[in-house]
């Protein structure tokens, strides 16, 4: 009877370890960042600087509104 009482926690611990190793995300490679699809050049040129900054934030690119619109678009293209 005491042998069974020792096996239950060991089996439970083994199940937790198997779950942890097999199903939890594995660092950076497990989190896939979807590819950002940039609009066409004409669409980007029609956007205001504020819209460009908001769009950049949405796709993970921080833009500086103090720059010219052309430079913001260039930064957006180079960083995405």
Protein Blocks (a to p, Z undefined) as FASTA:
>chain_A
ZZmmmmmmmmmmmmmmmmmmmmmcehjllmccdddddddfklmmmpcfklmmmmmmmnop
acdfkbcfklmmmmmmmmZZ
